[in-house]
Amino acid sequence: MPAGSGAGQVPDYAYRMQCEPMDYLNEPLVFLDLETTGATPAGDRITEIGLVLVDTNGFREWSRLVNPGTRIPPFIEKLTGITNAMVADAPVFADVADELASLLAGRVVVAHNARFDYAFLLHEFRRVGRTFQAPVLCTVKLSRRLFPEFHRHGLDVLVERHGLTAEGDRHRALTDARLIHCFWRGLVASMDPEVLGGGVRSAMARVALPGHLDPALADELPEAPGTYVFFGEEDVALFVGRAANIRQRVLAHFAGGPAAGRDADLAQRVRRVEWTETGGDLGARLREAVLARQLRPAGRRFAGDPAAPYSWRLADPRDVPLVPELVAAERMDFGGQAGLYGLFKTPGEARRMLAELARGHELCPGLLGLESLLPAEPCSAFKAQRCRGACVGREAPARHGLRLMAALAGLQLSAWPFRGPAMIREGSWAHLADDWRYLGSARDESEVFSLLESRRPPFDQNVYRILSRSRDRLRPVPGSLPPPAT
């Protein structure tokens, strides 16, 4: 829908698909495949590069093993056949960056699930202080557009469906690059050029981003669960969000449409996007709570500080009369303190809740400290027949205290069930917590130890709620003390 179309008018960049005005069927191509230490471009590294370069002079091949500077996990060694011993004496990426850049220059990069390979290239080049940008054709997308009757388009499936063959071992970079090239040659030989050209243009189409953002952002965003933050002028946080698919959700903010509303405003103001992969929804919720507290984005309303909530405390149930005390997390260890009831952002919210309980359970607002009592005078609730008379001796203070405890029971905070830190596993991630405080997420043992040694964050009521709902998944961190006896 172009701008100026009347009802539902949207910004110029919305609903546009951009593609370079060139005939990709006749452009120099490079069929590329990478092997890596894992699936996360920001943290994992390349272990092998395979290229098949095609132009008017024919084709040639190029491949290199790359020392990733980190250990290759055993399951990756088994999958690819590339071992730590094989890359020990291989060049690091910085040593091959110049040659690789010259080979890729001026070519359309063709890869299967191209965003994976392209994102790894972006990160590796960035680490050595270089920028990289190239037109990209994803053969997964191309296969989906040319053969919509099929539901699966993985490389193994295409090998079987189209009878693709290539010399070398599967899951080695050059072999897979050869298979992608073989798939392309089959399409060129068997399909009408107009049909193939239309499929290529469709597969290479890209949603246009706001002009303030780097066009490469669409290629860098991971298709993984996590959190994202939009920053505006002077690096002010505008919005914190979470998503099962970061790329899909972030781009959806820029899709426009008649009901764009806040998204249209964000799209005009955003200058930078930052994201963190988390391994799953739980990690995303925890990370979102932390970011919301730390950044306090303009798109969220805060009444009080979520990291410094208030709670009602019953110091000793044997006290007569039993009077609740309002305490703040910033002055008391909420994670390890027993006898706390409810989490409230402000003292006013806490008192309103207690007043509602008093009305619902015929408790005395005078004894609860919600109003002042004169000697021998009943409280206002007794005069309205909503108090059983503890204020004037008609109900024993001990009985009133028991009823108060029963009324508050549903709001009692759970005690931390471990003598030390615990973790929740989510895929390959471990989310660490202690005293209902989220310490962070780790993917290996060194990160776990680093988090355990880091400064403990303040108590956060949003984090408490997230963790307490998942308490059945909590397990002691190996080496920590077992849960206390009950």
N, C-alpha and C positions, 0 to 999 in steps of 0.2 A: 504494500500500500504506500504509494509515494506521498510525500508531504503535500499539503494543499488539496487533499481529496475530499474535504468537507467534514462530515461527522466523523468523530473518532480520529481526528488528525493527530499524527505522532511525529516525533523528531525525525530529521532526515535520515539518520543512520538506521532507524528501526525498519524491520521487514525488508531489508535489502540483503541480497546475496551478492558478494563481490567475487570476481574471477578475473585474472589478468587477461587482457585482450590478445592472446596469442594462440596459435594452433599447436596444442600440446602433442598432437600425434606426430608432428614433425620436429619437435624440439629435441635437443640433446637430453638424454635421460641417464639417470644413475639408479640402478636397482640396488637397494641397500638393506642389509640386515645387521643387527648388533646382538651380541651375547653380553649379558650383564651379571652382576653379583646378586641382583634382586629386581624388584618391580618398581622401586621408588626412585625417580631421577634425582631428587634432591639429596638423597642419602646413599644410594647405590652407585656403582661405577661400571664402566664398560670394560669387558675382558677380551672382546674380539670384534673386529670390523670386517665385513665382507662387502665388496662392491662389484657390480657388473656395469661398466660404462658403455653406453650405446649412442652413436651419432652417425653422421654420413660416412664416416671412415670405417664403420663396422662396430665391433665391440671388443673390449678388453677387460681383464679382471684384476682385482687388487684386494689383498687381505692382509691383516696384521693381528697378531695377538697383542694385547695391551695389559701391562701390569696395573691392576686397579688401585694398588696402594693399600689394599685391605684384604682380609681373608675371603675366599670364595666359600660360601656355605656348602656343607656336604651334599645336600639335595640338589644344589645347582651343579656341583661337580658331576653328580650322577646323571643329571638331565642332559647336560651339554657335552660331557666328556672332557671339558677343560678343567684341569686340576691346578691347584696352587703351585705345584712344581713346574708346570708348563709355562706359567706366566712370570715365574720368579725372575728370569733374566730378560723378559720382554721389555720393550720401551714403555714408558709411561705416556699418558695421552699428550702431555705437553711436547714430547719428542716427535709425535706424528701429526700434530695439529696443523702445521704449515702445509705439509704435503696433502693431508686430507682436505683442507680448505680449498686448495688449488684444484683438486680432483672434483670437488662438488660444485665449484663456481660455475655459474651460467647453466646449470642443469636442473631439470625437474627431478626431485627426489621421489622415487617410487618405492614404497615399502608396505608390508602387510601389517595392519594395525599401526599405521604410520605415526600416529601421535606418540606412541611409546618410544619409537626410535628417535623421532624428531626432538622430543623433550630431553632425552638423554644427550643428544648432540648439543642442544642449547646450553644445558648445564655444564657439560664438559668444556665447551669453548669458553663459557663465562668464567670458569675456574682459572683459565689461563689468560684471562684478560682480553678475550676476543668476542666480537659479536658474530652471530650467524643467523642468516635468514635465507630461505629458499622456498620456491613453490613446491608443494607436496601433493602427491597423488597417493591415496590410500587404496590398496587393492581389496581390502575388506569392503569399504564403501562402494567401490566400483563393482565388485561382484554382486553386492546387494541390489544395486540399481539395474544391472544388466540381467540378473537372474532372480527376480523378486519371488519366483515360485518356490525357491529354496529358503529354508530357515537358518541353515548353518553355513558359515563362510570362513571357518578357520583354515589355516594353510594345509593341515592334514586332510581336511575334507576336500579342499580344492585339488590336492594331489590325486586323491582317489576319483573325484568326480570328472576331472579333465584328463586323467592319465598322464600327469606331469612326471617327468624323470629328470634327475640331475646327478652328476657324479659327486660323491662325497657323503659324509655322515649327516643325517638329519640333526637339527639343532646346532649345527655349526654355521657360522655366519655366512661364509661364501656359498655353502650348499644351499642355504635357504634363499640367498640372493639369486642364485641360479634358478631356483624353482619359481620365484616371482617373475623373473625374466621369461621363463618358459611359459608361464601363464599368460603374460602379455603378448608374446609372439603368437600364441594360439588365438587370442582375441583378434589381433591384427589380421591374421590369415583367414579367419572364419567369419568375421562380422562385417556388416555394412559400415563403411567409414562414418556415415552420418549418425548411425545408431551408437557406435563406439564413441564418437566425438561428443555426442550428447551425454552419454554416461560419464565420460571423463569430466566434462564441464560441471555436471551435477555433483560428482564426487569431490571435486576441488572447490566447490562453492563454500564460502565462509560468511558467517554472520558478521556484519560490520560492527565494530565497537565504537563507542564514543571517541571523538577525535583526540581527547586528552590522554587516551590510553595507548600503549604500545600494541600494534596489530599482532605481535607475536604472542600476546597474552592468551589468545584462544588456543594456541598450540601448547602452551606451557601448563595450563590448568589440568590437573589430574582427574581422571575419571575414578575417583576413590572417595570414601567417606572422610569427613573432616570438617574444619571450620574455615571461615574466610572473613576478612575485614576490608571494608572500603574506607579509604582515606581521602580526604579532600585537601583544600589549600592549607599550607603550613602543616601538613601531615596530621590534621585533626581527624580523629576516628568518627566516621559518619554512621557506620552500621556494622554489627557483628552478626554473623549467621552461621548455621551448620547445615550440612547436607549429606545425603547418602552418596551423591555424585557431585563433587565440587564443581567440575566443569559445567555440567548441565544446569546446576542451580545458579551459578554466577552469570552464565550467558543468558539465562531466563530473565534476569534483572534488566537486560538490555534489549529484550525482544520487543518491547513496546506494546502497542495495542490500545484499544479504547479505554481499558480499565487500568492503564499503567500506573496512574496515581503517583504514589511515593517512589516507585521504581523510576519513573521518568525524571523526577527531581534528583534522585541519587545519580542517575546516568549523567545528568548535566554537571553535577558537583564532584564526582569521583575523579581522583587523579592517580590513584595507585591502589592495587589490590594485593593483599597478602593472604596466604593460606597455609594451613597445616594439616597434613594427613594424620588420621587418628586410629585407623584399623577397624573402626566400627561406630555404631550409633552411640554406645555408652561413652567411648572416648571423646566423641564429638560433643556430647552434652556436657561432660566435665570441662573440656577445653573452652566451650562457649561460656560457661559460667565464670571461669577464671578471666577470660578476656573481657566479658561484660563488666566485671568488677574493676579490672585494671584500667580499661580504656574509657569506660563510662561514655559510650558513643551518644551522639546527639539524637539518634533515632530511638533511644530508650529513655523511659522515665524512671527516675529513682526517687523513692521516698525513704530517706535514711540510707545507711550503708549496709549492703547485704553481707559484708564481711564483719560487721559489728552489730548484730541483732540483739534484741532484748528477750528475756525469758522470765517467767515467774519461778521462784525458788521457794521450796518448803524446807527450811533448814533442818528442823527436827519435828517429825510428826507427833512427838510426845508433848510439844509445847502447847500450853493452854492459856489463852485461845491461840489457835493456829492461824497465823497471819502470813499471807504470801508476800515475798519480797521481790521487787523488780530489779533484776541484775542485767548488766551488759556484758557481752562477750569480750569486749576489749579489756575488762577488768577481771574476768574469770575464765578458767579453762573449760569452755563448754564441752569440748570433746571428751574430757575425762571426769567431769563433774556430775554426780548423781543428783536426783531430785529436782530436775529442771522440767518445766512444762511450757510448751509452745515456743515458737520462734516468731518474733515480731520486728518489723522494720523500725517502728517508732514507739516511744512510751505511750503515746495516745492510742495507737492500735492495740497495744497490750491491755490498757485499761478498758477499752471498749469491749474487748473479748471477755474480760473478767466480769464486767457488768452484765453482759448477756448471759453468762453462766449463772450469775447470782439470780437474775430474774427467772431463768429456766429451772433452777433447783431450789428456789426459795431460801437462798443464802442471805446473810445479813451484809449489806454493803458497808455498814459502819465497821463491823469486825474485819472486813476485807480491806479496809483502808481507802475505800472509794468515796467516803464522805465522813465528815467530822461528827462525832457523837458528844452530846452534852450529858453530864452526869444524870443518871436515872431517866434519861429521855430516850424513847424508842427511835429507831432509824426511820427514814422516809418510806422504806419498803414495808415495814411493819404496819405503819399507818394505812398503807394501801393494801394490806392483807397479802403481801408477797414475801414476807419474812416470818419464820416460825418463832421468832422472839428470843433468839440467843442474846440480843442486845439488852433485853430487860429481864433475863433470868428464866424465861419460859422454856428454853431449850438448853440443855447442858452444853457448855463449850466443847467438851470432848466429842459429843455427838455431831455438833456443827462442824468440827474439824474433820471427822470421818466423812461427812457428806461432801465437804470441800474436796477432799482427796479423791472421792469417787467421781465428782464432777470434772476434775482435772485429769483423770486417768487417761482419757483418750488423747491427751496432748503431751503425755510424758515423752521426753526424748530418750531414744534408745542409748544404752550404754555401749561404748566401744567394746566389741566382744573378744579382743585380743590383747595380749601383753606385748605390744609392739606393733610394727607395721604389718600390713596385709596387702594382697594384690588380687586383682580380677583379671583373668586371662580373656583376651578378645583377639582371636586369630593369632598372629605372631607378636601381638603387643601385650604388655603387662601394665595395667594401671595401678599405681601404688597409692596407698592411703594410710594415714595414721590418725587416730582420734577423730575420725570423720573429716580429716583434712586431705585434700587431693594433693599428693606430692608431685605427680607428673606421670608420664608414660614412657616406657622403655621397650626396646626391642632386643637388647642383649644384656649380659650380666654386668658389663662395665657401666652401662647406663643406669641399671638398677642401683648399683653401689653409689654412683654419683648422686642420684636422687635422694637416697637415704642419708647422705652426708650433707645435703643442702639445707638451707635455712627453712624451718617449718613455716608454712603460710598461715595466715590468720584463719580462724573459723569462719566459714561461709555457709549461710543457711541454704543456698541453692545447691551447693555441693553436698551438704548433709542430706538433703532430700533425695538427690540422685543416688548417692551411695547407699542410703538406708533402704531404698527400694530394691537394691541389688545385693543386700547383705548375704543372701544364700550363696552367692557366687564368690564371696571373699574367702581367701585362703591365706594362712600365715606365710610371710616371706621366709623362704628356707633359711634356717639359722636363727630365726627369731624365736622368742619364747612361745609356748603353746597357749591356747585360750585359757583364761582363768576358770577355775572350778566354779560350778553353779550349784 
